[in-house]
Amino acid sequence: MPAAGDHLVMSTAPSTNYLRTRKWLKMAVKDVERSLRSYLQEDYADSAFRAQFPAEKLCKSMIFLLGFQFKKTHTPAQIIAKEALRERTTKMSSDVNRILSDFTRTARYLEEQGIAARYGLEVAGTLVTPEEFFSRDRAMELLKRLTSLLDVFLEAVSALKTPSEKEIPELAEAREKLQELKRHAVLS
């Protein structure tokens, strides 16, 4: 199969892609738990830091679900936006394209937060630590965006009509985690 840009190649083994989709999704759900747990323990900088991880892993899961494989990256949303959508646009409905565009936009935002959550920010010549920058409200905003990302991921899976719950049973766990996130986002 022809290469689709520098980062993606089309996969010829759907079962391998489903297995990888499942594993990335399972890791993403665990990272959602960790981010939420840090938030509930009032470690908002850690919650923000950990909110980036499930975003990356959901993107990697989506890349495999779309039938691609990729090289290692910390910006998979960019790959979906730049490569996968371009390759698949003619094969997908406009609804699926819209959903995937929403997905990548939200994921990119979360990916970008990882730097501030790790190293802080330089503001007017002063270093602002992650603990100073990520207040309860900012951490909750990231959890809400993570909730939205997981919601859109599940919407995309449904719209693609490719895998079934039988093929990717981790989808049920992701739906449960989404409901838990929504409960906490409403309470805060």
TORVOLUM-600952 format. One line per 3 residues: number of its first residue (from 1); for each residue x, y, z of N, C-alpha, C. Coordinates in pm, whole numbers. Layout:
NUM = X/Y/Z/X/Y/Z/X/Y/Z ~ ...
//
This chain:
1 = 84/-118/0/0/0/0/89/125/0 ~ 43/234/-60/124/355/-64/127/423/72 ~ 236/490/98/250/566/222/160/687/216
4 = 102/721/328/16/839/337/90/944/418 ~ 186/1010/359/263/1110/432/376/1046/508 ~ 438/1126/591/555/1079/666/520/988/783
7 = 400/1001/835/369/932/960/277/813/947 ~ 200/805/841/99/701/830/124/609/712 ~ 85/485/731/75/391/620/-57/317/637
10 = -118/282/526/-242/205/531/-210/65/582 ~ -296/13/665/-278/-121/716/-349/-221/625 ~ -291/-336/612/-356/-442/534/-413/-550/625
13 = -405/-529/756/-451/-630/851/-552/-570/949 ~ -682/-570/914/-782/-511/1002/-782/-570/1142 ~ -761/-701/1155/-764/-761/1290/-651/-707/1376
16 = -535/-683/1317/-424/-623/1391/-460/-481/1433 ~ -523/-406/1343/-562/-270/1377/-667/-269/1488 ~ -764/-362/1484/-863/-367/1591/-798/-400/1725
19 = -703/-490/1724/-632/-524/1847/-560/-401/1902 ~ -493/-327/1815/-421/-206/1859/-520/-97/1900 ~ -631/-86/1829/-736/9/1868/-778/-20/2011
22 = -803/-147/2039/-848/-189/2172/-745/-156/2279 ~ -618/-185/2251/-514/-161/2351/-495/-12/2379 ~ -494/69/2273/-480/214/2294/-601/268/2370
25 = -720/218/2339/-841/263/2407/-836/223/2555 ~ -793/103/2582/-783/57/2721/-684/144/2801 ~ -570/178/2739/-474/265/2807/-532/405/2827
28 = -608/454/2729/-669/587/2741/-767/591/2858 ~ -848/487/2871/-946/484/2980/-875/484/3115 ~ -766/410/3127/-689/410/3253/-632/549/3282
31 = -588/618/3178/-535/754/3197/-645/852/3236 ~ -766/832/3184/-880/915/3226/-901/897/3376 ~ -897/773/3422/-913/745/3565/-807/817/3648
34 = -683/814/3600/-573/878/3673/-590/1029/3679 ~ -630/1088/3568/-651/1233/3564/-764/1273/3659 ~ -872/1198/3656/-985/1226/3745/-946/1206/3891
37 = -873/1100/3919/-829/1073/4056/-742/1189/4109 ~ -650/1237/4025/-566/1350/4068/-651/1474/4095 ~ -751/1496/4011/-840/1610/4032/-913/1596/4166
40 = -967/1479/4193/-1042/1457/4317/-952/1467/4441 ~ -822/1442/4423/-726/1457/4532/-672/1601/4539 ~ -729/1688/4458/-694/1830/4451/-551/1856/4404
43 = -498/1763/4327/-368/1783/4262/-398/1826/4118 ~ -432/1952/4102/-482/2002/3975/-376/2005/3866 ~ -252/2033/3901/-145/2032/3800/-125/1891/3747
46 = -129/1792/3835/-114/1653/3790/-234/1609/3707 ~ -353/1652/3746/-473/1620/3669/-462/1677/3528 ~ -414/1800/3517/-396/1864/3386/-290/1790/3305
49 = -181/1755/3370/-74/1681/3304/-127/1549/3250 ~ -204/1480/3331/-256/1348/3292/-370/1356/3191 ~ -435/1471/3178/-544/1487/3080/-492/1479/2937
52 = -365/1509/2919/-306/1504/2786/-290/1358/2739 ~ -255/1269/2830/-226/1131/2792/-344/1059/2726 ~ -464/1063/2786/-574/994/2718/-608/1057/2583
55 = -586/1188/2570/-610/1251/2440/-519/1189/2334 ~ -392/1176/2366/-298/1114/2272/-339/970/2241 ~ -374/897/2344/-404/755/2325/-537/733/2251
58 = -634/821/2275/-758/811/2198/-731/840/2050 ~ -643/935/2023/-605/963/1883/-536/843/1821 ~ -447/781/1894/-376/665/1841/-474/551/1816
61 = -570/535/1907/-673/434/1888/-753/464/1761 ~ -786/591/1741/-862/631/1623/-782/608/1495 ~ -653/637/1498/-569/615/1379/-576/468/1336
64 = -564/377/1432/-572/235/1399/-713/198/1353 ~ -813/255/1417/-951/226/1378/-979/269/1235 ~ -917/379/1193/-935/428/1055/-861/342/953
67 = -782/247/1003/-713/156/911/-570/194/882 ~ -513/283/962/-375/326/943/-286/270/1053 ~ -158/279/1031/-58/255/1134/35/375/1130
70 = 104/402/1240/183/524/1248/316/500/1316 ~ 406/594/1296/532/595/1368/507/661/1503 ~ 598/644/1597/583/705/1729/567/856/1717
73 = 476/909/1799/450/1052/1798/384/1094/1929 ~ 400/1220/1965/329/1277/2080/220/1373/2032 ~ 202/1382/1901/99/1470/1845/13/1394/1743
76 = -54/1289/1787/-133/1211/1692/-254/1286/1637 ~ -305/1385/1710/-419/1462/1656/-378/1534/1529 ~ -256/1582/1527/-205/1650/1408/-199/1551/1291
79 = -160/1430/1319/-153/1328/1214/-292/1299/1158 ~ -391/1287/1247/-528/1262/1199/-574/1379/1113 ~ -551/1500/1162/-597/1618/1088/-527/1631/954
82 = -399/1607/952/-319/1631/833/-321/1514/735 ~ -313/1394/786/-293/1278/701/-419/1191/685 ~ -472/1144/798/-582/1047/791/-707/1108/729
85 = -741/1230/770/-860/1292/712/-842/1317/562 ~ -723/1357/523/-697/1381/381/-711/1251/302 ~ -657/1143/355/-664/1013/286/-806/959/281
88 = -881/978/389/-1012/914/400/-1128/1002/355 ~ -1104/1131/332/-1212/1224/303/-1305/1174/193 ~ -1250/1122/88/-1335/1077/-23/-1412/951/11
91 = -1368/878/112/-1433/752/146/-1534/766/261 ~ -1536/884/328/-1621/901/445/-1731/1002/416 ~ -1841/987/489/-1950/1081/475/-1910/1216/534
94 = -1982/1319/499/-1952/1451/553/-1973/1454/705 ~ -2068/1374/755/-2088/1366/901/-1966/1309/971 ~ -1910/1203/917/-1791/1142/977/-1675/1240/970
97 = -1659/1308/858/-1552/1408/847/-1568/1518/952 ~ -1691/1564/972/-1717/1668/1072/-1683/1617/1213 ~ -1727/1496/1242/-1702/1438/1374/-1551/1425/1397
100 = -1480/1373/1299/-1335/1358/1314/-1265/1493/1323 ~ -1315/1593/1256/-1257/1728/1269/-1277/1781/1410 ~ -1397/1762/1466/-1423/1803/1605/-1332/1727/1700
103 = -1318/1599/1675/-1233/1514/1758/-1089/1566/1758 ~ -1035/1592/1640/-894/1635/1633/-875/1774/1693 ~ -972/1862/1676/-961/1997/1733/-951/1989/1887
106 = -1038/1911/1947/-1036/1897/2094/-909/1826/2140 ~ -870/1722/2069/-749/1648/2106/-625/1736/2096 ~ -617/1817/1992/-501/1906/1976/-490/2002/2094
109 = -603/2056/2136/-602/2147/2251/-545/2077/2375 ~ -593/1956/2400/-544/1881/2516/-396/1845/2502 ~ -355/1808/2382/-213/1777/2359/-125/1898/2391
112 = -171/2015/2353/-94/2137/2375/-79/2171/2523 ~ -171/2127/2605/-164/2157/2749/-54/2081/2820 ~ -5/1975/2759/98/1893/2822/225/1969/2856
115 = 263/2065/2773/386/2140/2797/372/2226/2922 ~ 264/2301/2932/243/2386/3050/229/2301/3176 ~ 164/2186/3164/145/2100/3281/275/2034/3325
118 = 370/2019/3234/499/1959/3268/600/2061/3317 ~ 610/2172/3242/721/2265/3264/680/2403/3311 ~ 552/2431/3319/508/2564/3354/509/2654/3232
121 = 487/2782/3257/482/2880/3149/570/2999/3183 ~ 622/3062/3082/697/3186/3098/598/3299/3071 ~ 569/3379/3172/476/3491/3158/546/3619/3202
124 = 564/3711/3109/629/3840/3136/763/3821/3207 ~ 840/3724/3158/973/3701/3212/976/3623/3343 ~ 861/3577/3389/853/3503/3514/801/3362/3487
127 = 865/3264/3547/820/3126/3533/700/3103/3624 ~ 592/3059/3566/472/3023/3641/468/2871/3645 ~ 475/2814/3763/481/2668/3778/345/2606/3742
130 = 345/2478/3710/217/2412/3682/119/2426/3799 ~ 171/2417/3921/84/2428/4039/21/2567/4050 ~ 93/2669/4006/38/2805/4008/-61/2827/3895
133 = -36/2766/3781/-117/2790/3663/-247/2710/3663 ~ -239/2583/3703/-356/2496/3694/-436/2499/3823 ~ -530/2589/3825/-623/2601/3936/-728/2490/3925
136 = -812/2484/4022/-923/2388/4021/-1007/2408/3895 ~ -1038/2534/3863/-1122/2564/3747/-1055/2525/3615 ~ -924/2554/3603/-854/2518/3479/-847/2367/3463
139 = -820/2298/3572/-815/2151/3565/-953/2095/3528 ~ -1059/2155/3584/-1194/2109/3550/-1224/2137/3404 ~ -1177/2249/3351/-1198/2277/3209/-1134/2168/3123
142 = -1014/2123/3161/-950/2016/3084/-1026/1885/3097 ~ -1078/1856/3216/-1159/1734/3231/-1286/1742/3147 ~ -1344/1861/3137/-1463/1877/3053/-1427/1856/2907
145 = -1313/1907/2866/-1271/1885/2727/-1238/1738/2702 ~ -1181/1673/2803/-1153/1530/2792/-1285/1453/2781 ~ -1385/1495/2858/-1518/1436/2849/-1573/1451/2707
148 = -1559/1571/2654/-1604/1598/2517/-1529/1511/2416 ~ -1398/1498/2435/-1318/1417/2344/-1362/1271/2346 ~ -1384/1217/2463/-1428/1078/2474/-1566/1061/2412
151 = -1651/1160/2433/-1785/1158/2374/-1777/1156/2221 ~ -1693/1243/2166/-1679/1251/2020/-1611/1126/1965 ~ -1517/1069/2041/-1455/944/1999/-1562/836/1981
154 = -1648/823/2081/-1753/722/2074/-1853/752/1961 ~ -1880/881/1938/-1966/920/1826/-1901/882/1693 ~ -1771/903/1683/-1699/868/1559/-1701/718/1536
157 = -1679/641/1640/-1682/495/1626/-1819/451/1576 ~ -1922/509/1634/-2058/475/1593/-2083/516/1447 ~ -2037/634/1408/-2058/684/1272/-1980/603/1169
160 = -1863/553/1208/-1783/474/1115/-1847/339/1084 ~ -1927/289/1179/-1999/162/1162/-1908/46/1126 ~ -1784/55/1167/-1689/-49/1132/-1682/-157/1240
163 = -1639/-121/1359/-1629/-226/1461/-1759/-239/1538 ~ -1776/-353/1596/-1891/-373/1685/-1838/-380/1827 ~ -1929/-374/1922/-1890/-388/2063/-1823/-524/2085
166 = -1864/-623/2007/-1804/-755/2019/-1657/-750/1977 ~ -1627/-673/1872/-1489/-663/1824/-1403/-574/1913 ~ -1466/-473/1975/-1393/-380/2061/-1472/-363/2191
169 = -1464/-462/2281/-1542/-456/2404/-1501/-340/2497 ~ -1384/-283/2476/-1338/-171/2558/-1425/-47/2538 ~ -1505/-46/2431/-1596/66/2409/-1695/80/2524
172 = -1741/-31/2579/-1834/-27/2692/-1767/38/2814 ~ -1644/1/2839/-1569/61/2950/-1549/210/2927 ~ -1522/249/2803/-1506/390/2770/-1637/466/2795
175 = -1749/406/2760/-1879/470/2784/-1904/488/2934 ~ -1868/388/3013/-1882/399/3159/-1795/511/3214 ~ -1672/520/3166/-1581/623/3211/-1633/761/3171
178 = -1691/770/3053/-1750/895/3007/-1861/939/3102 ~ -1947/847/3142/-2055/882/3235/-1999/928/3369 ~ -1894/863/3416/-1832/904/3542/-1773/1045/3529
181 = -1705/1072/3420/-1651/1207/3397/-1763/1310/3394 ~ -1871/1279/3326/-1983/1373/3318/-2043/1401/3456 ~ -2053/1300/3539/-2105/1320/3675/-2016/1417/3751
184 = -1886/1399/3743/-1793/1486/3816/-1790/1627/3756 ~ -1801/1637/3627/-1798/1768/3562/-1922/1849/3602 ~ -2033/1783/3621/-2156/1851/3661/-2148/1893/3808
187 = -2085/1812/3890/-2076/1842/4033/-1985/1960/4062 ~ -1888/1984/3978/-1790/2090/4006/-1838/2225/3959
//
